[in-house]
């Protein structure tokens, strides 16, 4: 293994392009939500759309994990077998989403909804149901591009997606009684536009796949065995959004909080989304040289930059401009968002610290620690959520504090695990020295 260290500039420029791509993608929900908020029943529409999105990100977890599966199995099995499996995953998710959308009493009971909001949430889920097949297709195509080493087309397709979803949402949602279903349809359309663009661009790189034509076929069971751990990890990462939404629904001022939460979470995602790739860049550098200080230096830089930038938004007129002027929150949802979104200030910094600890675990060949971290995260999130709901805090406050609690719990858990690992290495080294 090479012991060469990176420079801060090199690591910065490895991280920045991927972070910009992530930032571009997380813009979609706030832009669509802003259009939905301009319909005739904005609070109900935002609440219904937020519930539908919280459900679908969990159900689509296995489909979102298809890209690493494709990369892992590329060349081992025939691509038609992997593609057939990907479509089966997408169809299964579509059926689950459609059933949930049609069986509205289950929605009403799970999220404590009135009849009108339950109806809108069901309609939004039905509009999102076809997106599950599209998501499976686009993630399969993402994996193909990554396996080819030709990822430039992914950025172009993301741009097409944003234009398609934003155009449809703003041309329809503001002119209807409740824009939840139209906003959900915009997300489906955007995903479809991205998948179509990826499929068209894939034709330009298909010449390199001829040498894989003789790969053996594989059944769904063989591929699903490889997919299951990846899908489980993805679903665990997505489930906090659903848990917080359920908690909000059973807390005080639930409808106003459900309306405000997608807007507040969308703003938070603009700052946390780009941080997700820091752990990948850091892991690559630490694999080259475990003693490399540059990943830690980049992490410290990102903590300072992201906290100052997010704080600037939260404590200046930009906060009100985003929540009121752009997202069209008014009345109680606006007041809750203005007060309690401040509780999310340290979450992006926590993501960076957690990312550094994850990078160290990945580089050190300890990927099981990540599952432990997710478990601690969920335990912390649920504990804070239950405590704040029982304390009678507004639903938005419960969700914001629960997300913060989950991130802090995982960070502390990973730090303690890393410390135990280092102490174990030191003791093992001393034992070997004594034996020598």
VENGITA-V810627 format. One record per backbone hydrogen bond with DSSP energy under -1.0 kcal/mol. CO is the residue of the C=O (numbers start at 1). NH is the residue of the N-H. E is the energy in kcal/mol with one decimal. If there is no record, write none. Layout:
# VENGITA-V810627
co: {CO,CO}
nh: {NH,NH}
e: {E,E}
This chain:
# VENGITA-V810627
co: {7,8,9,10,11,12,15,16,17,18,19,20,21,22,25,27,28,29,30,31,32,33,35,36,41,42,43,44,45,46,47,48,49,50,51,52,53,55,56,58,60,61,63,65,66,67,68,69,70,73,73,78,79,80,81,82,83,84,85,86,87,88,89,90,91,92,93,94,95,96,97,98,99,102,104,105,106,107,108,114,115,116,117,118,119,120,121,122,123,124,125,128,129,130,131,132,133,134,135,136,137,138,139,140,141,142,143,144,145,145,151,152,153,154,155,156,157,158,159,160,161,162,163,164,165,166,167,169,172,173,176,177,179,180,181,182,183,184,185,186,187,188,189,190,191,192,193,194,195,196,197,198,201,202,205,206,209,210,212,216,219,220,221,223,224,227,228,229,230,231,232,233,234,235,238,239,240,241,242,243,244,245,248,252,253,254,255,256,257,260,261,262,263,264,265,266,268,268,269,272,273,275,277,278,279,280,281,282,283,284,285,289,293,294,295,296,297,298,299,300,301,302,303,304,305,306,307,308,309,310,311,316,317,318,319,320,320,321,322,323,330,331,332,333,334,335,336,337,340,341,342,344,346,347,348,349,350,351,352,353,354,355,356,357,358,359,360,361,362,366,367,368,369,370,371,372,373,374,375,376,377,378,379,380,381,382,383,384,385,386,387,388,389,394,395,396,397,398,399,400,401,402,403,404,405,406,407,408,409,410,411,412,413,414,415,416,417,418,419,420,421,422,423,424,425,426,427,428,429,430,431,432}
nh: {11,12,13,14,15,16,19,20,21,22,23,24,25,26,28,31,32,33,34,35,36,37,38,39,45,46,47,48,49,50,51,52,53,54,55,56,57,59,60,61,64,65,66,69,70,71,72,73,74,76,77,82,83,84,85,86,87,88,89,90,91,92,93,94,95,96,97,98,99,100,101,102,103,104,108,109,110,111,113,118,119,120,121,122,123,124,125,126,127,128,129,131,132,134,135,136,137,138,139,140,141,142,143,144,145,146,147,148,149,150,154,156,157,158,159,160,161,162,163,164,165,166,167,168,169,170,171,173,175,176,40,41,183,184,185,186,187,188,189,190,191,192,193,194,195,196,197,198,199,200,201,202,204,205,208,209,212,213,215,78,223,224,225,227,228,231,232,233,234,235,236,237,238,239,241,243,244,245,246,247,248,249,251,395,257,258,259,260,261,264,265,266,267,268,269,270,271,272,273,275,276,278,281,282,283,284,285,286,287,288,289,292,297,298,299,300,301,302,303,304,305,306,307,308,309,310,311,312,313,314,315,319,321,322,323,324,325,326,327,329,334,335,336,337,338,339,340,341,343,344,345,347,350,351,352,353,354,355,356,357,358,359,360,361,362,363,364,366,365,369,370,372,373,374,375,376,377,378,379,380,381,382,383,384,385,386,387,388,389,390,391,393,392,398,399,400,401,402,403,404,405,406,407,408,409,410,411,412,413,414,415,416,417,418,419,420,421,422,423,424,425,426,427,428,429,430,431,432,433,434,435,436}
e: {-2.3,-2.3,-2.2,-1.2,-2.0,-2.7,-2.2,-2.4,-1.8,-2.1,-2.5,-2.2,-1.7,-2.2,-1.5,-2.1,-2.6,-3.1,-2.0,-1.3,-2.3,-2.3,-1.3,-1.8,-2.5,-2.8,-2.2,-2.5,-2.5,-2.6,-2.1,-2.3,-2.6,-2.2,-2.0,-2.4,-2.2,-2.2,-2.6,-1.6,-2.5,-1.2,-1.6,-1.1,-2.8,-2.1,-2.3,-2.5,-1.3,-1.9,-1.5,-1.6,-2.8,-2.2,-2.0,-2.4,-2.2,-1.8,-2.2,-2.1,-2.5,-2.2,-2.0,-2.2,-2.2,-2.0,-2.6,-2.6,-2.5,-2.2,-2.4,-2.1,-2.5,-1.6,-2.8,-2.2,-2.6,-2.6,-1.3,-2.5,-2.3,-2.3,-2.7,-2.3,-2.3,-2.4,-2.2,-2.2,-2.0,-1.6,-1.4,-1.2,-1.5,-1.5,-3.4,-2.1,-2.0,-2.9,-2.4,-1.8,-2.4,-2.4,-2.1,-1.9,-2.5,-2.5,-2.6,-2.0,-1.1,-2.3,-1.4,-1.1,-2.2,-2.1,-1.8,-2.0,-2.3,-2.2,-2.1,-2.4,-2.8,-2.4,-2.3,-2.2,-2.5,-2.5,-1.3,-1.8,-1.9,-1.4,-2.1,-1.5,-2.8,-2.4,-2.4,-1.9,-1.8,-2.1,-2.8,-2.6,-2.2,-2.3,-2.5,-2.2,-2.4,-2.4,-2.1,-2.5,-2.4,-2.1,-2.4,-1.9,-1.1,-1.7,-1.3,-1.9,-2.0,-1.7,-1.9,-2.8,-1.7,-2.6,-1.6,-1.8,-2.4,-2.7,-2.6,-2.0,-2.1,-2.5,-2.3,-1.7,-1.4,-1.9,-1.1,-2.6,-2.7,-1.6,-2.3,-2.5,-2.5,-1.9,-1.7,-2.4,-2.1,-3.0,-1.9,-1.8,-2.6,-2.5,-3.3,-1.8,-1.9,-2.4,-2.5,-1.2,-1.4,-2.0,-2.5,-1.1,-1.5,-1.3,-2.1,-2.9,-2.4,-2.0,-1.8,-2.5,-1.9,-1.3,-1.8,-2.3,-2.0,-3.1,-2.3,-2.4,-2.2,-2.7,-2.5,-2.0,-2.6,-3.0,-1.9,-2.1,-2.6,-2.5,-2.5,-2.2,-1.5,-2.4,-2.2,-2.0,-2.4,-2.5,-2.5,-2.9,-1.2,-2.6,-2.5,-2.5,-1.1,-2.1,-2.6,-2.2,-2.7,-1.9,-2.8,-1.6,-1.2,-1.7,-1.8,-1.5,-2.2,-2.1,-1.6,-2.2,-2.7,-2.3,-2.1,-2.0,-2.6,-2.4,-2.1,-1.8,-2.7,-2.8,-1.8,-3.1,-1.4,-1.5,-1.4,-1.7,-2.5,-2.4,-2.2,-2.3,-2.5,-2.6,-2.2,-2.6,-2.8,-2.7,-2.2,-2.3,-2.5,-2.8,-2.2,-2.6,-2.4,-2.4,-1.4,-1.9,-1.2,-2.2,-2.3,-2.5,-2.5,-2.1,-2.5,-2.0,-2.6,-2.5,-2.2,-2.5,-2.5,-2.2,-2.4,-2.6,-2.6,-2.9,-2.3,-2.5,-2.1,-2.7,-2.2,-2.4,-2.2,-2.4,-2.7,-2.4,-2.2,-2.4,-2.4,-2.4,-2.4,-2.2,-2.4,-2.3,-2.0,-2.6,-2.4,-2.4}
